[in-house]
Amino acid sequence: MFRAGLFITLIFGIWGLVLYFRKAPSSGGFRSTLVLTEALFIVQGLVGIAMFLGGRRPHDGLHWLYGILLVIVLPIAATYTSGRDTRREPLVYGIAGLFMAGLTIRAFTTGG
């Protein structure tokens, strides 16, 4: 799931920045990718909780922080962009995607 998370966050991060710099609006496909990304990280979190309940522990306690951040970054970005200038929406999501890619790498390195 690590590779899927990294791949999808890099894709929508770069996609968002390209949309912004081309002055194009967010498309339905772009927004669908955001929903799929959120679903992926929620499923990863549930799998992580199941593993924890099964006796497996992350290598580092920061793994929990990274996991929680990965689930809440997109809703925070959505809250920030709702009702505001739609021109900035791809930029906000693009930056969020690249931030999430970094968090995904850090979560992988601390998971053990």
N, C-alpha and C positions, 0 to 999 in steps of 0.2 A: 504494500500500500504506500510505502515511502515514495517509490518512483512515480506512482500515479499522482500523489499529492504534489510532488515537486514539479512534475510535468505540467499539470493543469494550472498551478499557480504561476509558473513562468509564462505559459501560453496567454492567460488572461491579463497578466501584468504587462507583457509586451503589447498585446492587442489593445489594451486600454490606452497605453501611451501613443501607439500609432493612430488610434482614432482621434485622440486629443490633438496631436500635432497636424493631422490632416483636416482638422476642424469638422470631423464627421460626428454625427450623433451616435449614441449607443444603440445597437441593434437588438432585436429579439434574441438572436443567437448569442450575442455577448452576455445579455442578462441571463439567459438559460445556462450558460457556462458558470456564472456566479452561483446560481442555485445548485447546480451539480457539485461545484466545489464545496459549498457549505455542507451538502449532504454527505460528501465523501469524508470530511473531517468529523462530522457527527458520528458516522459509522466507525471511523477509526477510534474515536473516543470511547464508544461503547465496547469495541473489541478490547481496548486497553483496560477498561474497568473489569471486563470479564476475565482478562488475564490476571489482573490484580487479585480478584476474588479467587482465582485458581491457584494463587500462591506465587506468581511471578512478580518481580519487583523491578522498576527501572534502575539503571546504573546510578543515576543522579536524580535528586529530588527536583531539579530544575525542569526535568522532563514534564512534570505535571503543569508547570507554568506555561511552557511552550504549547502544550496540548490545549489548555484553556484559551490561550491567546489565539490559537488557530481557529477556534470555534467562534470567538467573539469579534474578530477583526472585521469581517464582512458586515455583520449587523451594525457595528459602529459606523462603518463607512456609509452604509445605506441610510442610517439616521442623519449623518452629516450632509448627505446629498439630497435628501428628500425635501421637496418644496423649494429648492434653490436653483441656481443657474444650471440648466441641463448641459451646458457647454463644458462645465468642469467635471461632470460625472465620470467620463472615461479616465480623466487624470487621477481622480481620487481612487478609483478602483484599480487603475494601473499601478499606482504607488502601493496600494494595499496588497496587490498581487505579488509584487517584488518583495515586500516586507514579509509576506507569508512564505515565500520561497526560502528566504533566509531562516525563518522560524522552523520550517520543515527540515532543513538541514541540521539545525541545532537540536531539534527534537530527536532526529535520527542518531546523532552523536551521543546524546545523553540517555538513550533508551536502553542500551546494553543488550 
